[in-house]
């Protein structure tokens, strides 16, 4: 190589490096996020797992904190609230033990069956761990909330300043509304909106959610956004704007929270796509509004712990 060629080559390399640096500097850092809906589990444990089934080739493999950190790399997701998908009592303890060694877990929503004789003792024991932030109630539990034993257990949850995640489709909205009225101090988070049943008509969400959305103790977890059609992930934010506009209008900027439903979300697309679709939607709002959705509102709903990278977030 001649001296002239060397100088030209060196100059070109320097310009390329500077261009890359400037491009990286120009790209804004994603808004900090707390993912309020993930599932961690390990089918290779000796006792196995009750979910997902062995036949699920996509999900039947370990999904642990290291996998979550890999999936969220460079997205500024600073922590997660894990939601228990297992019905086994011991798996509440398994997640809490996992959390102790993994500060990316800032909270845990466990699973107990209300109305059972052992509920009170198990709740008291689990709630002694500050990472335990609430319980997930299936539709069948919500529909029994009028029963004396179940109502007594719900009151125990409320008295401990814990929350309830409401799981199910539109059929669980009515009992959830009644629960929110009976226990106005109980924070309730509706999981996985927008429901797929209203994909063709997002406006139908208005009458369905109208009364619930007026309840100040009810939050909407926007964790079911991205769809896969004909084997292809739809990543155009405009496709989802009607549904997101409707939810945002109903619940307002202070009661919508971010969740991915990872790793179940992998059925629709990779984590980066799930995150980017909602990030692009909220990019049209001011930063303060986007921060409410991505992490501030979730702290109001769950009272998660400021630990690990999330310790830098100041509610």
N, C-alpha and C positions, 0 to 999 in steps of 0.2 A: 504494500500500500504506500503510495507517495504521500509526502507531507500535505499536499493539497487535498488529497482524498481523505486523509486522516482528519484534517480540520473540518472538512465538509460533513464527514460522518459524525464527528463529535458535536458539531453545531446542530445537526438534525436531531441527534439523540437528546440534546439539552432542550431543544424546542419542544420535542415530543413529551419529555418529562414535565416541562412547565405547563404544557397544554393539559396533560392529565391532572396535574395538581390543581390548576385553575378550574377544571371541570368538576373535580371532587369538591372544591371549595364552594362552587356555585350551587351544587346540589344541596338543598336544605336537609338538615337532620330530621328524621321523622319525629313527630310529637311523641313524647314518652307515653307508654301504654301499660296498663295492667290488664292482662287477659283474664276475665272473670269466669271462663268456662273451659277447662281442660280436664282430661281423664288420664291418670297415670295408673299403669298396671303392668304385671309381668306374668305372662302365661307359663313361663319356664319354672315358676315356683313349684315346690313339691305338691302343694295342694291345688295348683292350677288357678283358674279364675272362673267365676260364673258367667262372665261376659267379657269380651265378645265370644261367639261360638267358634269352635275350631274350624268350621267350614268357611269362616270369613278370612279369605287370603290376604286382604288388605290390612285388617286390624288385628288379626291374631298373631301378634308378635310384641315384644316388650316396647312399651312407650313410657319412658322415664325422663327425669329432669334433663339429662344430657341430650336426649333426643329433642326435647322441647327447645333447649338453648340452640341447638343446631338449626331447627326449623325456623327460629325467629332471628337468626343472625342478621345483624345490620338493620333491624327494623325498630330498634329502641324499645322493645318490649322488656320492661324491667322486672316483671314479676307476674305471678299467676295465682288465681284462686282456683284450687282444684275442687271439682264436684264429683262426689262418689257415685260411680255407676254400679257398684257391687251391692248386693243385698246382704252380704255376710257382715255380721257385727265386727268380727276381727279385722276386716279390711279398713275400718275407720282407724284402728290403731296402726295398721300397716302404713297408711298414708301419713299419719302424724309422725311416725318414726322416720319415714322418708323425708319429711319436711325438715326435721331437726338437722339433717346433714345437707340440706339443699335450700339455701336462703332465697332461691328464686320462687319458692312457694311462700306466698305472703298470707295465705288463708286457706281454709278447708271447709267445704260444705259437705257434711256427712250424711249418713243414711241410718235412720232408726224408724221403726214402725210405731206410729202413735196409737194409743189405746191399749198397748200391751202392758202387763204388770211390771215388766222389767224396764220400761221406758224411762221412768224418772231417775232410777239409779244410774243407768247407762248415760243419760244426758248429763247428769251432774258430774260423772267421772270424766267424760270427754270434754265438757266445757271448762274443766280445770286447766286445760291446755289453751293458752291464749290464741293459738293458731286456729282453733275450732271456732268457726264463725257462723254456723247455722246448719240447717237440715234441708234436704231436698224432699219435697212431697209429691208423690205421683198423683194422678187424677183420682185414683181410687181412695187415697187418703183424704184428699180435699173434699170429696163427696161425703165423707163421714164426719166432717168437722163439726156437725151439729150434735153428734153423739157426746154424751157427758164425759166419757173417758178420754175421747180424742180431744175435746175442747179443753179439758184439764191439762193435757200434755202440751197443747198449743200455747196455753197460758204460761206454762213453764218455760217454753222457748222465748216468749215475749219478755217474761220477767228477768231472764238472763241477758237481755239486750242482744239476742241473736236474731238471725233472719231466716226466712223460708223461701226456697226456690220452688216455684210452681211449675210442674212439668205436665205437658199434655197439649192437646189441640184446643179448638174452640169449646169443646165440651166442658173443659175445666174452668172456663172464665166465670160462669155464674157462681159456682161454689167458692172461687177465689174472691169474688166481689163480696160475698157474704162474710168470708173470713176477714177481709180487710175492714169491714164495718164493725164486726164483733170485737176485733183487736186492733184499734186504731194506732197503737204504739208499735205494733209488729211490722217490721219492714218485710215486704213481699216482693220478690223479683220474678217476673214472668219469663220463663226460659224460652229461648229459640224463636224469637220473632224476627222477621215476618213469617207466619205460618204458610207453608206451601199451598194450602187449600185455597188461598186468596191470590195466588200468582196472577191469574187471569183477570182479576178484578180487585186491585188494591183498595179501591174506595170502600169495599165491603168491610174493611177493618174499622171504619169510623163508627158505625152503629154497634159493632161487636165490642169494641174497646171503650166506647164513650164514657160509661159510668166508671169503669175501672181507672181510666186515665185521669179522672177527676179526684181520685183518692190520693192524698199527698204521701201516703206510706207505700205506694205501689210503684215499682220501677219496671222498665222494659229492657230486657237484655237482647240487644240486636246481635244475634249470634247465629242466624240462619239466613244469610243473604245470598251467597253465591249459588248459582244453579248450573247443572250440567245437562245439556240438551243434545240428543243425538250423538253422545260420546264426546262432546266438546264443551269445555268450560267457557261460560260467558263472562268475560272480564271487563265489559264495557259498563262503566258506572251509570251511564244514561239508562241502561236497561232496568236498573234497580231504583232509579230516582222516584218514580211514583209511590212505591211502597215505603221508601225511607222518608220521603216528604210527609206522607200520611202519619207515620209513627212519630216523627219529630214534631209535627203539628199537634198531635194528640197529647203526648207526654211532656212536651216542652224540652228545653235544653238542660234541665236539672234532673231529669229522671230517666234518661237513656244511658245504658252502659255497654261497654265493648266486651265481646266474648267471641271466641273463634269456634268453640266446640271441637278443638283438636284432640285426638287425631281423626275423629269422625268426619271432620271437615275435609280430610284428604279425599273423600269420595267425590267432592265437588271440584277440588283443585288444590294445589300446593298452598301452604300457609301464606307465602308471600302474596299470592293472588287474593286470598281471603282478606288479608290485611289491606292490600292496596285498593281494593274496590271501595271499602268504607273510608279509607284515608282520602281518596280522591273526592268522594262525596263531601266529606267534612272540610276539605280544602276550600270549598266555596263559601264557608262560614269564617268568621273571625277566629283567631287562634284560641281565645278564651273559651269559646263555645266548643271547639274541637277538643281542648284539654278536658272539659267537663265530661265529654263522651268517653274519651280514651282512658281517663284515670280518676278524675276528681269525684264524679258521681258514684263510682264504685266504692270509694272510701266511705261515702255517706251511707251507701246501702249495706256494706259488709263490715266496716270498721277494721279492714285488714291491717296487718302489722307492717310498719315501715322497717324493712330489714333488707339485707343484701343491697343490690343496686337500687331498689325502691326506697331505700333510706334517704335518698337525695330528694325525694318528692315531699313537698311541704303542703299539706292540705290547707 
